[in-house]
């Protein structure tokens, strides 16, 4: 029996697993995810009746195959479109119209994590959450994986790596794998630059009326890079309430990453009040937060190193492999990689 291991349950890994399961229905696929949920930075939380996407905000219509996957192949029940535009703001907080370059924008009533949940739900893959992988072992032309509790998984005929590039680089560098491909992939993966993003979520017991879904600071001069109104997503926020997702700039995020979260959220709320022009926003009724140390890759990994590793049945997947820090790019990379694995096996 063909056995395939997957480290990480992000969107790319879920897409690859979906393709492999479809192409090789007799294969046994095991997914190991360190957190308690799936879909990586396409993350969703709920607070009472409020649902919010606090990492990636939506998936765009920029890739035809991904559009077909979401709207035709998978169950589209609960898929919702954000129709309000995206405006911009400058370093001084001045808001202007115009930056709706993303085409159509989709999420789900239950949040973006539905993408991975639905992809994996269509497969027979065994998904093990709260399982942190620590060591990769290559022997007898197959792969084994050891987790943080000493548990061993495999052997696998092929292994997929879906963590962010810095974490994948550490796994590869420390792998028990005697091959030039190990050093080449570790070196290439370590070179991928990442932006850090600290996110605050601000909830209010009143409606916020604005002509836009989100505001983006394109020049990077402001302490906040992005404000998004979750009430613009059908089913996310009850009538009479508002929820803002405030993603700080990379510079601010690095400077404040290890500081008191309460103070960080309070500062982001003050900035929201200033930019959106409503003093009430400085005093949210509830808050949440999340730090993403490895949020967005600024470049892709060198393809040669990825190809050499694939020659030894180790496949890297994710937006950092696709070379574009967008959810549709991660999904497309997963679909393509899944086909490559199926063809190889």
C-alpha positions as CSV (number, residue, x, y, z in Angstrom):
1,X,0.0,0.0,0.0
2,X,1.2,3.5,-0.8
3,X,1.6,5.6,2.3
4,X,1.9,9.4,2.3
5,X,2.7,11.7,5.2
6,X,1.7,15.4,5.5
7,X,3.3,17.7,8.0
8,X,1.0,20.7,8.6
9,X,-2.7,21.0,7.7
10,X,-2.6,24.4,5.9
11,X,-4.6,25.2,2.8
12,X,-1.9,24.0,0.5
13,X,-1.5,20.7,2.3
14,X,-5.3,20.2,2.3
15,X,-5.5,20.8,-1.4
16,X,-2.6,18.4,-2.1
17,X,-4.2,15.8,0.1
18,X,-7.5,16.2,-1.7
19,X,-5.9,15.6,-5.1
20,X,-3.8,12.7,-3.9
21,X,-6.8,11.0,-2.3
22,X,-8.8,11.4,-5.5
23,X,-6.0,10.2,-7.8
24,X,-4.8,7.4,-5.6
25,X,-7.9,6.2,-3.6
26,X,-6.0,3.2,-2.3
27,X,-3.3,5.3,-0.7
28,X,-3.1,5.8,3.0
29,X,-2.6,9.5,3.9
30,X,-1.7,10.7,7.4
31,X,-1.8,14.5,8.2
32,X,0.1,15.7,11.3
33,X,-0.9,19.2,12.6
34,X,0.7,20.9,15.6
35,X,-2.3,23.1,16.5
36,X,-5.8,22.1,17.4
37,X,-7.3,23.2,14.1
38,X,-6.6,23.2,10.3
39,X,-6.0,25.7,7.5
40,X,-3.0,27.5,9.0
41,X,-3.1,31.3,8.7
42,X,-6.5,31.1,7.0
43,X,-7.8,31.1,10.6
44,X,-11.3,31.6,12.1
45,X,-12.5,32.1,15.6
46,X,-15.9,32.5,17.1
47,X,-17.1,34.6,20.0
48,X,-20.8,34.0,20.8
49,X,-22.7,34.8,17.6
50,X,-19.7,36.5,16.0
51,X,-17.4,34.8,13.5
52,X,-14.2,36.4,12.3
53,X,-11.3,35.6,10.0
54,X,-8.3,37.0,11.8
55,X,-5.4,35.8,9.5
56,X,-6.1,35.7,5.8
57,X,-9.2,37.6,5.1
58,X,-10.6,36.0,2.0
59,X,-9.7,34.0,-1.1
60,X,-9.8,35.8,-4.4
61,X,-10.9,34.9,-7.9
62,X,-7.3,35.3,-9.3
63,X,-6.9,31.6,-10.2
64,X,-9.5,29.9,-12.4
65,X,-8.8,26.4,-11.0
66,X,-9.2,27.6,-7.5
67,X,-12.5,29.4,-8.4
68,X,-13.8,26.2,-10.0
69,X,-12.7,24.2,-6.8
70,X,-14.6,26.5,-4.5
71,X,-17.7,27.3,-6.5
72,X,-18.2,24.0,-8.4
73,X,-16.2,21.1,-7.2
74,X,-16.6,21.4,-3.4
75,X,-19.9,22.0,-1.7
76,X,-20.5,25.7,-2.1
77,X,-23.2,25.9,0.6
78,X,-22.2,28.7,3.0
79,X,-19.8,30.3,0.5
80,X,-20.3,34.0,0.7
81,X,-18.9,36.9,-1.3
82,X,-17.6,40.2,0.1
83,X,-19.0,42.8,-2.3
84,X,-18.0,46.1,-0.6
85,X,-14.8,47.7,-2.0
86,X,-11.4,48.1,-0.4
87,X,-10.2,51.7,0.1
88,X,-6.8,53.0,1.1
89,X,-5.3,55.2,3.8
90,X,-1.9,57.0,4.0
91,X,0.7,57.4,6.7
92,X,-1.3,60.2,8.2
93,X,-4.5,58.1,8.3
94,X,-6.3,59.9,5.4
95,X,-8.7,57.6,3.7
96,X,-9.2,57.6,-0.1
97,X,-11.2,55.5,-2.6
98,X,-9.6,53.0,-4.8
99,X,-7.6,49.8,-4.5
100,X,-10.1,47.1,-5.4
101,X,-7.7,45.0,-7.4
102,X,-8.7,41.7,-5.9
103,X,-11.7,40.9,-8.1
104,X,-14.2,38.7,-6.3
105,X,-13.6,38.0,-2.6
106,X,-14.9,34.9,-0.9
107,X,-15.1,33.4,2.6
108,X,-17.7,31.1,4.3
109,X,-20.4,31.9,6.7
110,X,-18.5,29.7,9.1
111,X,-15.1,31.2,8.2
112,X,-12.1,30.5,6.0
113,X,-11.1,27.4,7.9
114,X,-14.0,25.8,6.0
115,X,-11.6,25.5,3.0
116,X,-9.3,23.0,4.6
117,X,-12.1,21.3,6.5
118,X,-14.1,20.7,3.3
119,X,-11.0,19.6,1.3
120,X,-9.9,17.1,4.0
121,X,-13.5,16.1,4.7
122,X,-13.7,14.8,1.1
123,X,-10.8,12.4,1.7
124,X,-10.1,9.3,3.8
125,X,-7.0,11.0,5.3
126,X,-6.3,10.5,9.0
127,X,-5.8,14.0,10.5
128,X,-4.0,14.1,13.8
129,X,-4.1,17.6,15.4
130,X,-2.0,18.7,18.4
131,X,0.9,16.6,17.0
132,X,4.1,18.5,16.7
133,X,6.7,17.0,14.3
134,X,10.3,17.2,15.5
135,X,12.4,14.9,13.3
136,X,12.3,13.7,9.7
137,X,14.1,10.5,8.9
138,X,15.0,9.2,5.5
139,X,16.1,5.6,5.2
140,X,15.6,2.7,2.8
141,X,14.2,5.3,0.3
142,X,11.2,6.0,2.6
143,X,10.4,8.6,5.2
144,X,9.6,8.4,8.9
145,X,8.5,11.2,11.2
146,X,9.0,11.5,15.0
147,X,6.8,13.8,17.0
148,X,7.5,15.8,20.1
149,X,6.2,13.0,22.4
150,X,8.5,10.4,20.8
151,X,5.8,8.9,18.6
152,X,6.9,7.6,15.3
153,X,4.8,7.8,12.1
154,X,5.4,6.0,8.8
155,X,7.2,4.8,6.9
156,X,5.9,6.9,4.0
157,X,6.6,6.7,0.3
158,X,6.3,10.5,0.1
159,X,6.3,13.3,2.6
160,X,4.8,16.8,2.3
161,X,6.0,19.8,4.3
162,X,3.5,22.6,4.8
163,X,4.9,24.7,7.7
164,X,6.1,28.3,7.0
165,X,9.6,28.4,5.4
166,X,11.6,29.1,8.6
167,X,10.0,26.1,10.4
168,X,10.3,23.9,7.4
169,X,14.0,24.9,7.1
170,X,14.6,23.8,10.7
171,X,13.0,20.4,10.1
172,X,15.0,19.9,6.9
173,X,18.3,21.1,8.4
174,X,17.9,18.7,11.4
175,X,16.6,15.8,9.4
176,X,18.3,12.4,9.5
177,X,18.8,12.5,5.7
178,X,22.2,12.0,4.1
179,X,21.8,13.8,0.8
180,X,23.0,17.0,-0.9
181,X,19.3,17.8,-1.4
182,X,18.9,18.3,2.4
183,X,21.4,21.1,2.6
184,X,20.2,22.7,-0.6
185,X,16.6,22.8,0.5
186,X,17.5,24.0,4.0
187,X,19.7,26.8,2.6
188,X,17.0,27.8,0.1
189,X,14.2,27.7,2.6
190,X,16.1,29.8,5.2
191,X,16.6,32.5,2.6
192,X,12.8,33.2,2.2
193,X,12.1,36.5,3.9
194,X,9.0,36.8,6.1
195,X,6.9,39.6,7.4
196,X,5.6,39.5,11.0
197,X,2.0,40.6,11.6
198,X,0.4,41.2,15.0
199,X,-3.4,41.2,14.8
200,X,-6.0,42.7,17.1
201,X,-9.7,42.0,16.8
202,X,-12.1,44.7,18.1
203,X,-15.7,44.0,18.9
204,X,-18.5,46.6,19.3
205,X,-22.1,46.6,20.3
206,X,-23.1,49.1,17.7
207,X,-23.2,49.2,13.9
208,X,-20.4,51.0,12.0
209,X,-21.6,52.4,8.7
210,X,-18.8,52.8,6.1
211,X,-18.8,52.5,2.3
212,X,-16.0,50.0,2.3
213,X,-15.2,46.5,3.5
214,X,-11.6,47.2,4.3
215,X,-8.8,49.8,4.4
216,X,-5.3,49.1,3.3
217,X,-2.1,51.2,3.8
218,X,-0.2,50.5,0.6
219,X,2.9,52.5,1.3
220,X,3.6,50.9,4.7
221,X,4.0,54.2,6.4
222,X,1.2,53.7,9.0
223,X,1.4,51.6,12.2
224,X,-1.5,49.5,10.8
225,X,-1.5,47.8,7.5
226,X,-5.1,46.7,7.2
227,X,-8.5,47.2,8.8
228,X,-11.3,44.9,7.8
229,X,-15.0,45.0,8.8
230,X,-16.2,41.4,9.5
231,X,-19.8,42.5,9.4
232,X,-19.5,42.8,5.6
233,X,-19.3,39.0,5.5
234,X,-22.7,37.4,5.5
235,X,-23.3,35.4,8.7
236,X,-20.3,36.7,10.6
237,X,-21.6,39.5,12.8
238,X,-25.2,39.9,14.0
239,X,-27.2,43.0,13.1
240,X,-26.4,46.0,15.4
241,X,-22.8,44.9,16.1
242,X,-19.4,45.4,14.4
243,X,-16.1,43.6,14.5
244,X,-12.8,45.1,13.2
245,X,-9.7,43.1,12.3
246,X,-6.7,45.4,12.7
247,X,-3.5,43.9,11.3
248,X,-0.5,46.0,12.4
249,X,2.4,46.8,10.0
250,X,5.4,44.5,10.0
251,X,7.5,47.2,11.6
252,X,5.0,47.8,14.5
253,X,4.4,44.1,14.8
254,X,8.1,43.3,15.3
255,X,8.5,46.1,17.8
256,X,5.5,45.1,19.9
257,X,5.4,41.3,19.4
258,X,6.5,40.4,22.9
259,X,4.8,43.3,24.7
260,X,1.6,43.2,26.8
261,X,-1.2,42.1,24.5
262,X,-3.7,44.3,26.4
263,X,-1.6,47.4,25.7
264,X,-1.1,46.4,22.1
265,X,-4.9,46.0,21.5
266,X,-5.6,49.3,23.2
267,X,-3.1,51.0,20.9
268,X,-4.6,49.4,17.8
269,X,-8.1,50.5,19.0
270,X,-6.9,54.1,19.3
271,X,-5.5,53.9,15.8
272,X,-8.8,52.5,14.5
273,X,-10.6,55.4,16.0
274,X,-8.3,57.8,14.3
275,X,-8.3,56.3,10.9
276,X,-12.0,55.4,10.7
277,X,-13.0,58.7,12.3
278,X,-15.1,57.4,15.2
279,X,-13.9,58.0,18.8
280,X,-16.1,55.1,20.0
281,X,-13.8,52.6,18.4
282,X,-11.1,53.4,21.0
283,X,-13.2,51.6,23.6
284,X,-14.2,48.1,22.2
285,X,-16.7,46.0,24.1
286,X,-14.5,42.9,23.6
287,X,-11.1,42.1,22.0
288,X,-9.0,39.2,20.8
289,X,-5.5,39.0,19.4
290,X,-3.0,36.8,17.6
291,X,0.7,37.2,16.7
292,X,1.9,35.7,13.4
293,X,5.7,35.6,13.6
294,X,5.8,34.1,10.1
295,X,2.8,35.7,8.5
296,X,3.7,36.5,4.9
297,X,6.6,35.5,2.7
298,X,8.0,38.3,0.6
299,X,9.6,36.0,-1.9
300,X,9.3,32.4,-3.1
301,X,11.9,29.6,-2.5
302,X,14.3,28.7,-5.2
303,X,12.6,26.1,-7.4
304,X,15.7,24.0,-8.0
305,X,16.1,23.0,-4.4
306,X,12.4,22.1,-4.1
307,X,12.7,20.0,-7.3
308,X,15.8,18.2,-6.0
309,X,14.0,17.3,-2.7
310,X,11.0,16.1,-4.7
311,X,13.3,13.7,-6.5
312,X,13.7,12.1,-3.1
313,X,10.0,12.1,-2.3
314,X,10.0,15.2,0.0
315,X,7.6,17.9,-1.3
316,X,7.4,21.4,0.0
317,X,4.0,23.2,-0.4
318,X,2.6,26.6,0.6
319,X,2.5,30.2,-0.4
320,X,6.3,30.4,0.1
321,X,6.7,27.8,-2.6
322,X,4.2,29.5,-4.9
323,X,6.1,32.8,-4.4
324,X,2.9,34.7,-3.6
325,X,1.6,35.4,-0.1
326,X,-2.0,34.8,-1.1
327,X,-4.5,32.1,-0.2
328,X,-5.4,31.3,-3.8
329,X,-1.7,30.8,-4.6
330,X,-1.3,28.4,-1.7
331,X,-4.3,26.4,-2.9
332,X,-3.1,26.3,-6.4
333,X,0.3,25.2,-5.3
334,X,-1.3,22.4,-3.3
335,X,-3.4,21.2,-6.2
336,X,-0.3,21.2,-8.5
337,X,1.9,19.4,-6.0
338,X,-0.8,16.8,-5.3
339,X,-0.9,16.0,-9.0
340,X,2.9,15.8,-9.1
341,X,2.9,13.3,-6.2
342,X,0.2,11.2,-7.7
343,X,2.1,11.1,-11.0
344,X,5.3,10.1,-9.3
345,X,3.7,7.3,-7.3
